[in-house]
Amino acid sequence: MNTETEIRIITHGSDEYREELELRNRILRIPLGLDVYKDDLSNEIMDIHIGAFSGGALTGVLVLTILNDHEIKMRQVAVDAELQGKGIGRKLVEFSEQMARDMGFPKMTMHARLEAIPFYEKLGYSKAGEQFTEVTIPHFKLEKTIA
Ligand SMILES: CC(C)(COP(=O)(O)OP(=O)(O)OC[C@H]1O[C@@H](n2cnc3c(N)ncnc32)[C@H](O)[C@@H]1OP(=O)(O)O)[C@@H](O)C(=O)NCCC(=O)NCCS
């Protein structure tokens, strides 16, 4: 496979969006016994969907949700299991931060799974608040000033 990875926007409702949901389901929901298609996806048309494409195939995804004038939230960050640890997650996060910065948001936040926190800390994120449970597993709110 061509290992070059391109990061670009996915249009909501497109075939690529359907692939995005499949990847999110495979990496983030099925391992927890959950189903992405049972999530409330009705507001996703308002979100910014970002995909990593390696050799033309979708290999990673990240969704941005605008919370208010100051805060934009990163969510649903997932990289294909066979391609994790090769820098795709970092590329997705850096692309999303640049987009958020260009849009004028000073702060990126997220609800991060406990096991993924070292990944985000490497990219400059810090814990804000206490541990809580989401999709059955421990999470922390993380934040980063991006302005
Ligand atoms: C977490 C995830 C998005 C990271 O993406 P990735 O492509 O595997 O990560 P990268 O290869 O870009 O890693 C960047 C750096 O973080 C490190 N890293 C990645 N995942 C890590 C983890 N779980 N724990 C510790 N370090 C990690 C890498 O070793 C790398 O370090 P380096 O720069 O010193 O080489 C991906 O592994 C994934 O999809 N995991 C399963 C789903 C998940 O947990 N999503 C996050 C939900 S909040």
The ligand as a MOL file (V3000), in Angstrom:
LIG
                    3D

  0  0  0     0  0            999 V3000
M  V30 BEGIN CTAB
M  V30 COUNTS 48 50 0 0 0
M  V30 BEGIN ATOM
M  V30 1 C -5.2720 6.7210 20.0860 0
M  V30 2 C -5.0670 6.7470 18.5690 0
M  V30 3 C -6.0980 7.6650 17.9170 0
M  V30 4 C -3.6440 7.2880 18.2790 0
M  V30 5 O -3.4190 7.2980 16.8750 0
M  V30 6 P -2.0790 6.6270 16.2730 0
M  V30 7 O -2.0510 6.8510 14.8300 0
M  V30 8 O -2.0280 5.2170 16.7570 0
M  V30 9 O -0.9770 7.4790 17.0320 0
M  V30 10 P 0.3910 8.1060 16.4220 0
M  V30 11 O 1.1170 7.0000 15.7210 0
M  V30 12 O 0.1230 9.3350 15.6710 0
M  V30 13 O 1.1460 8.4270 17.7800 0
M  V30 14 C 1.7310 9.6790 18.1020 0
M  V30 15 C 2.5800 9.4620 19.3390 0
M  V30 16 O 1.7390 9.0280 20.4310 0
M  V30 17 C 2.1500 7.7310 20.9010 0
M  V30 18 N 0.9550 6.9550 21.2330 0
M  V30 19 C -0.0660 6.6300 20.4020 0
M  V30 20 N -1.0110 5.9500 21.0710 0
M  V30 21 C -0.5590 5.8300 22.3330 0
M  V30 22 C -1.0950 5.2370 23.5090 0
M  V30 23 N -2.2960 4.6350 23.5150 0
M  V30 24 N -0.3470 5.3040 24.6530 0
M  V30 25 C 0.8670 5.9050 24.6470 0
M  V30 26 N 1.4170 6.5180 23.5750 0
M  V30 27 C 0.7050 6.4720 22.4380 0
M  V30 28 C 2.9330 7.1310 19.7500 0
M  V30 29 O 3.8350 6.1600 20.2200 0
M  V30 30 C 3.6140 8.3560 19.1660 0
M  V30 31 O 4.7240 8.6910 19.9520 0
M  V30 32 P 6.0980 9.2680 19.2830 0
M  V30 33 O 5.7180 10.5750 18.6450 0
M  V30 34 O 6.9980 9.4160 20.4390 0
M  V30 35 O 6.5080 8.2520 18.2730 0
M  V30 36 C -5.1660 5.3260 17.9420 0
M  V30 37 O -4.1590 4.5050 18.4930 0
M  V30 38 C -6.5220 4.6730 18.1180 0
M  V30 39 O -7.3890 4.7810 17.2430 0
M  V30 40 N -6.7240 3.9510 19.2270 0
M  V30 41 C -7.9610 3.2250 19.4580 0
M  V30 42 C -9.1580 4.1510 19.6210 0
M  V30 43 C -8.9310 5.2350 20.6650 0
M  V30 44 O -8.5360 4.9810 21.7840 0
M  V30 45 N -9.2390 6.4820 20.2450 0
M  V30 46 C -9.1050 7.6310 21.1210 0
M  V30 47 C -10.3910 7.8600 21.7980 0
M  V30 48 S -10.2700 9.2200 22.9530 0
M  V30 END ATOM
M  V30 BEGIN BOND
M  V30 1 1 1 2
M  V30 2 1 2 3
M  V30 3 1 2 4
M  V30 4 1 2 36
M  V30 5 1 4 5
M  V30 6 1 5 6
M  V30 7 2 6 7
M  V30 8 1 6 8
M  V30 9 1 6 9
M  V30 10 1 9 10
M  V30 11 2 10 11
M  V30 12 1 10 12
M  V30 13 1 10 13
M  V30 14 1 13 14
M  V30 15 1 14 15
M  V30 16 1 15 16
M  V30 17 1 15 30
M  V30 18 1 16 17
M  V30 19 1 17 18
M  V30 20 1 17 28
M  V30 21 1 18 19
M  V30 22 1 18 27
M  V30 23 2 19 20
M  V30 24 1 20 21
M  V30 25 1 21 22
M  V30 26 2 21 27
M  V30 27 1 22 23
M  V30 28 2 22 24
M  V30 29 1 24 25
M  V30 30 2 25 26
M  V30 31 1 26 27
M  V30 32 1 28 29
M  V30 33 1 28 30
M  V30 34 1 30 31
M  V30 35 1 31 32
M  V30 36 2 32 33
M  V30 37 1 32 34
M  V30 38 1 32 35
M  V30 39 1 36 37
M  V30 40 1 36 38
M  V30 41 2 38 39
M  V30 42 1 38 40
M  V30 43 1 40 41
M  V30 44 1 41 42
M  V30 45 1 42 43
M  V30 46 2 43 44
M  V30 47 1 43 45
M  V30 48 1 45 46
M  V30 49 1 46 47
M  V30 50 1 47 48
M  V30 END BOND
M  V30 END CTAB
M  END
